[in-house]
Amino acid sequence: MSLKVRERLRYLKTIGIVNNGFNGRGFANPYDIVVSQEGNMFVLNRCDPARRSAIRIGVCNLNEDYLYEFGYGFGDGPGQMVWPVSLAFDSLSRVLGTDEHKNMLTLFTSKGDYVSHWGEGGARQGQFDGPAGIVIDEEDIVFVADQKNHRIQKYSTDGEFIGQWGGQGSDEGQFDLPWGITIDRQGKVYVADWRNDRVQVFDKNGKIEMVIGSSGDGEENLSRPSGVSVDSTDNVYVADWGNERIQVFSRNGKFKYTLRGEATLSQWAIDFFASNPDEMEQREISNLEPELPDHLATAYHISSQTEPFFWGPVSVHVDSEDKLYVVESNRPVSYTHLTLPTKA
């Protein structure tokens, strides 16, 4: 029997609530997510130095059990972070994360124990200037979006330099502040080319194969794309950060549809309101989907005032079961979890 796939995603649930404290369930300006084979979600909380104790990696699951956290605390010590950006798993289920301020990658066990770190600032081979997105292939080759050096670098998980490609510009194969990065099942490398408003697709050696998107806010356009992920049928999901939406493209780079967000209250938020009835009373009399005047009818303002919509969708991730996760950095309910279409 052939597989027939529905065209659109089906919303599943929202997980999260704001937590700027030093521990406990909730998120603080989440920036990225990776999902383990066991289904545990590792959420990178970037926060800011003014709330430095909230900078951490929190681990939870789909049942909204908050399991543990690690790497928290602003600083230059082993395992500490300043401006963390992205996470990836290696073949040993260890977690590797980038820090654009420290120009460093830090390796943890899946339980959060510090293992090692490597990297230094600069523009030479093996150096970084604002490392952002990261992905690790099945051979444990690490691909890093070296943001302000406008290139992609390749390393071993121990930090041994392997190769690089790119350079600043707008021609094919060049970058202007590359941010998100992923690899599909055929080994193609997808890079969210932030300031060029496009996603570029390469082979693992940096040969350009395709360009997706162009500047604007129309159906096929992108504005400051910050994340990209690919499912098992080669649908390409782009965090269209500047337009406050997720853009979905086919394997050939053709536009398919847009996701704007369908967020509902998480169980964590429901628990909070149950313990704080005065807060719930205020929520019930609030207009969570107001009509805005024309001069405020921008994607940013609409998202900031419309609770179900994405607001600051900075990262996307497709797990091994083809579920799509969208990380929202601005929403107190911090990321929305959607499931891919069922197959029949």
C-alpha positions as CSV (number, residue, x, y, z in Angstrom):
1,M,0.0,0.0,0.0
2,S,1.4,3.4,-0.9
3,L,1.8,6.1,1.6
4,K,-0.4,9.2,1.3
5,V,0.8,12.2,3.3
6,R,-1.4,15.0,4.4
7,E,-0.3,18.4,3.2
8,R,-0.2,20.3,6.6
9,L,1.0,19.7,10.1
10,R,-1.3,18.9,13.0
11,Y,-0.7,20.9,16.1
12,L,-0.1,18.8,19.2
13,K,0.8,20.9,22.3
14,T,2.7,23.7,23.8
15,I,5.3,23.2,26.6
16,G,6.8,25.9,28.7
17,I,6.4,28.8,31.1
18,V,8.8,31.7,31.8
19,N,11.3,31.0,34.5
20,N,14.2,33.4,35.0
21,G,15.3,31.7,38.2
22,F,18.3,29.5,38.6
23,N,16.5,26.2,38.5
24,G,13.2,24.4,38.1
25,R,10.7,23.9,35.3
26,G,10.3,26.7,32.7
27,F,12.5,28.5,30.2
28,A,14.2,31.8,29.9
29,N,14.7,33.1,26.3
30,P,15.1,29.6,24.8
31,Y,17.3,29.5,21.7
32,D,17.5,25.9,20.6
33,I,16.3,22.4,21.2
34,V,17.6,18.9,20.5
35,V,15.7,15.7,21.2
36,S,17.3,12.5,22.4
37,Q,16.5,9.0,21.1
38,E,14.5,8.5,24.3
39,G,12.4,11.5,23.5
40,N,13.9,13.8,26.1
41,M,14.1,17.5,25.1
42,F,17.2,19.5,25.8
43,V,16.3,23.1,25.7
44,L,19.0,25.8,25.6
45,N,18.1,28.8,27.7
46,R,20.1,31.8,26.6
47,C,18.5,34.4,28.9
48,D,20.9,37.4,29.4
49,P,23.7,38.4,31.7
50,A,21.4,40.5,33.9
51,R,19.6,37.2,34.8
52,R,22.8,35.1,34.5
53,S,21.7,32.3,36.8
54,A,18.9,31.4,34.3
55,I,21.5,30.5,31.5
56,R,21.2,26.7,31.4
57,I,20.2,23.6,29.5
58,G,16.9,22.2,30.8
59,V,15.7,18.7,30.1
60,C,12.0,17.7,30.0
61,N,9.8,15.3,28.1
62,L,6.5,15.3,26.2
63,N,4.6,14.5,29.3
64,E,5.9,17.8,30.6
65,D,8.0,16.2,33.3
66,Y,11.0,18.5,34.1
67,L,13.9,16.1,34.6
68,Y,17.0,18.0,35.3
69,E,19.3,20.8,34.1
70,F,23.0,21.6,33.7
71,G,25.5,24.1,32.4
72,Y,23.7,26.9,34.2
73,G,25.6,30.0,35.4
74,F,27.1,32.9,33.5
75,G,30.9,32.7,33.4
76,D,34.1,31.5,31.9
77,G,34.5,28.3,34.0
78,P,34.3,24.8,32.7
79,G,30.8,24.1,31.5
80,Q,29.6,27.7,32.0
81,M,28.0,29.8,29.3
82,V,27.7,33.5,28.3
83,W,25.8,33.7,25.0
84,P,24.9,30.2,24.1
85,V,23.3,29.6,20.7
86,S,22.9,26.0,19.6
87,L,23.1,22.3,20.6
88,A,23.8,19.0,18.9
89,F,24.2,15.3,19.8
90,D,27.1,13.2,18.8
91,S,27.1,9.4,18.3
92,L,27.7,8.8,22.0
93,S,24.6,11.0,22.9
94,R,26.9,13.7,24.3
95,V,25.7,17.3,23.9
96,L,27.9,19.8,22.1
97,G,27.0,23.5,22.4
98,T,28.2,26.8,20.9
99,D,28.8,30.0,22.7
100,E,29.1,33.1,20.4
101,H,30.6,35.3,23.1
102,K,33.3,32.8,24.3
103,N,34.0,31.6,20.7
104,M,33.9,28.2,22.1
105,L,32.2,24.8,21.9
106,T,31.5,22.9,25.1
107,L,30.9,19.1,25.4
108,F,28.7,17.5,28.0
109,T,27.5,14.0,28.7
110,S,23.8,13.5,28.3
111,K,23.5,13.7,32.1
112,G,25.1,17.1,32.1
113,D,28.6,16.3,33.2
114,Y,31.2,18.6,31.7
115,V,33.6,16.8,29.4
116,S,35.7,19.3,27.5
117,H,35.7,22.6,25.5
118,W,37.6,23.9,22.5
119,G,37.8,26.9,20.3
120,E,39.2,30.5,20.3
121,G,38.5,33.8,18.8
122,G,40.0,34.8,15.4
123,A,39.6,34.5,11.7
124,R,42.2,31.8,10.9
125,Q,41.4,28.2,10.3
126,G,40.2,26.6,13.5
127,Q,39.2,29.9,15.1
128,F,35.7,31.5,15.5
129,D,34.0,34.8,15.5
130,G,30.6,34.2,17.0
131,P,29.9,30.5,16.4
132,A,26.2,30.0,16.0
133,G,24.4,26.9,14.6
134,I,25.9,23.5,14.9
135,V,25.1,20.0,13.6
136,I,26.9,16.7,13.8
137,D,26.6,14.0,11.1
138,E,26.6,10.2,11.4
139,E,30.4,10.1,11.2
140,D,30.7,12.6,14.1
141,I,31.9,15.4,11.8
142,V,30.9,18.7,13.4
143,F,29.6,21.5,11.1
144,V,29.6,25.0,12.7
145,A,28.1,28.2,11.3
146,D,31.0,30.6,12.0
147,Q,28.7,33.6,12.0
148,K,30.9,36.7,11.8
149,N,33.6,35.0,9.8
150,H,30.8,34.2,7.3
151,R,31.8,30.6,6.7
152,I,31.0,27.0,7.6
153,Q,33.8,25.1,9.5
154,K,34.2,21.3,9.9
155,Y,35.7,19.6,13.0
156,S,36.0,16.4,14.8
157,T,34.1,16.2,18.1
158,D,37.5,16.7,19.8
159,G,38.0,20.0,18.0
160,E,40.4,18.9,15.3
161,F,40.0,21.2,12.2
162,I,38.9,19.4,9.0
163,G,37.9,22.0,6.5
164,Q,35.8,25.1,5.7
165,W,33.9,26.9,3.0
166,G,32.2,30.3,2.4
167,G,33.2,33.9,2.7
168,Q,31.3,37.2,3.0
169,G,29.0,38.2,0.2
170,S,25.7,37.5,-1.5
171,D,26.8,35.3,-4.4
172,E,25.9,31.6,-4.2
173,G,28.2,29.9,-1.8
174,Q,28.9,33.1,0.1
175,F,27.3,34.1,3.4
176,D,26.3,37.1,5.4
177,L,26.0,36.1,9.1
178,P,25.1,32.4,8.7
179,W,23.1,31.2,11.7
180,G,21.1,27.9,11.7
181,I,22.4,24.7,10.1
182,T,21.2,21.1,9.6
183,I,22.0,17.9,7.6
184,D,19.3,15.8,5.9
185,R,19.3,12.0,5.5
186,Q,21.2,12.2,2.1
187,G,24.0,14.2,3.7
188,K,23.1,17.6,2.3
189,V,24.0,20.6,4.5
190,Y,21.3,23.4,4.8
191,V,22.5,26.8,6.1
192,A,20.2,29.6,7.2
193,D,22.0,32.6,5.6
194,W,20.6,35.2,8.0
195,R,21.3,38.6,6.4
196,N,21.0,37.3,2.9
197,D,17.4,36.1,3.6
198,R,17.8,32.6,2.2
199,V,18.7,29.0,2.9
200,Q,21.6,27.6,0.9
201,V,22.0,23.8,0.4
202,F,25.5,22.2,-0.1
203,D,27.1,18.8,-0.2
204,K,29.3,18.0,2.7
205,N,32.3,19.5,0.9
206,G,30.7,22.8,0.4
207,K,29.6,22.5,-3.2
208,I,26.4,24.6,-3.7
209,E,23.4,22.6,-4.8
210,M,20.3,24.9,-4.3
211,V,19.2,28.2,-2.9
212,I,15.8,28.5,-1.1
213,G,14.0,31.8,-0.6
214,S,14.6,35.5,-1.2
215,S,14.1,38.7,0.7
216,G,10.5,39.8,1.5
217,D,7.3,38.8,3.4
218,G,5.5,37.1,0.6
219,E,4.7,33.4,0.3
220,E,8.1,32.3,-1.0
221,N,10.1,34.9,0.9
222,L,12.3,34.9,4.0
223,S,13.4,37.6,6.4
224,R,16.4,36.9,8.6
225,P,16.0,33.1,8.7
226,S,17.5,31.7,11.9
227,G,16.9,28.0,11.8
228,V,16.3,25.1,9.4
229,S,15.4,21.4,9.7
230,V,14.4,18.6,7.3
231,D,12.0,15.7,7.8
232,S,12.2,12.1,6.5
233,T,10.3,13.1,3.3
234,D,12.6,16.0,2.7
235,N,10.2,18.8,3.6
236,V,12.3,21.8,4.6
237,Y,11.2,23.8,7.7
238,V,12.7,27.3,8.0
239,A,12.4,29.5,11.1
240,D,11.5,32.8,9.3
241,W,12.4,34.9,12.3
242,G,11.9,38.3,10.8
243,N,8.4,37.4,9.5
244,E,7.5,35.6,12.8
245,R,6.5,32.3,11.1
246,I,7.7,28.9,9.9
247,Q,8.0,28.5,6.1
248,V,7.7,25.0,4.6
249,F,9.4,24.1,1.3
250,S,9.6,21.0,-0.8
251,R,12.8,19.0,-1.4
252,N,13.2,21.1,-4.6
253,G,12.9,24.4,-2.7
254,K,9.3,25.1,-3.8
255,F,7.1,26.9,-1.3
256,K,4.4,24.7,0.2
257,Y,2.8,26.5,3.1
258,T,3.2,28.8,6.2
259,L,2.8,28.0,9.9
260,R,1.9,31.0,12.0
261,G,1.4,29.2,15.3
262,E,-1.5,27.7,17.3
263,A,-0.2,27.8,20.9
264,T,-2.4,26.8,23.8
265,L,-1.6,26.9,27.5
266,S,1.0,24.3,28.6
267,Q,0.3,22.1,31.6
268,W,2.9,24.1,33.5
269,A,0.9,27.3,32.8
270,I,-2.3,25.6,33.8
271,D,-0.7,24.6,37.1
272,F,0.5,28.1,37.7
273,F,-2.9,29.6,37.2
274,A,-4.5,27.0,39.4
275,S,-2.2,28.2,42.2
276,N,-2.7,31.9,41.3
277,P,-6.4,32.5,40.7
278,D,-6.0,36.3,40.6
279,E,-3.7,35.9,37.6
280,M,-6.2,33.7,35.9
281,E,-8.9,36.2,36.5
282,Q,-6.9,38.9,34.7
283,R,-6.2,36.6,31.9
284,E,-9.9,35.8,31.4
285,I,-10.7,39.5,30.9
286,S,-7.8,40.1,28.6
287,N,-8.0,40.2,24.8
288,L,-5.4,37.8,23.7
289,E,-6.1,38.3,20.0
290,P,-6.7,42.0,19.5
291,E,-7.1,43.8,16.2
292,L,-4.3,46.3,15.8
293,P,-4.3,49.7,14.0
294,D,-2.8,49.8,10.6
295,H,0.5,51.4,11.8
296,L,1.0,48.5,14.1
297,A,0.0,45.8,11.7
298,T,3.5,44.4,11.3
299,A,4.5,40.7,11.8
300,Y,6.3,41.6,15.1
301,H,3.5,43.6,16.6
302,I,0.8,41.2,15.6
303,S,2.8,38.3,17.1
304,S,3.6,40.2,20.3
305,Q,-0.1,40.8,20.9
306,T,-1.6,37.5,19.6
307,E,-0.9,34.7,22.0
308,P,-1.4,31.7,19.7
309,F,1.1,33.1,17.1
310,F,4.8,32.4,17.1
311,W,6.8,35.3,18.5
312,G,10.5,35.1,17.9
313,P,10.7,31.6,16.3
314,V,14.4,31.3,16.4
315,S,14.9,27.5,15.9
316,V,13.3,24.4,14.5
317,H,14.1,20.8,15.0
318,V,12.7,17.6,13.5
319,D,13.1,14.5,15.7
320,S,13.6,10.8,14.8
321,E,9.8,10.3,14.7
322,D,9.3,13.3,12.4
323,K,7.8,15.6,15.0
324,L,8.6,19.3,14.5
325,Y,9.6,21.5,17.4
326,V,9.5,25.3,17.2
327,V,11.5,27.3,19.7
328,E,10.1,30.8,20.5
329,S,12.6,33.1,22.2
330,N,10.1,35.8,23.1
331,R,7.0,34.0,24.3
332,P,6.7,33.2,28.1
333,V,5.2,29.9,26.9
334,S,8.5,29.2,25.3
335,Y,8.2,26.7,22.5
336,T,5.5,25.1,20.5
337,H,5.6,21.5,19.6
338,L,3.9,20.3,16.5
339,T,3.6,16.8,15.0
340,L,4.1,16.0,11.4
341,P,1.3,14.7,9.2
342,T,0.2,11.1,9.9
343,K,0.8,8.6,7.1
344,A,-1.9,6.3,6.0
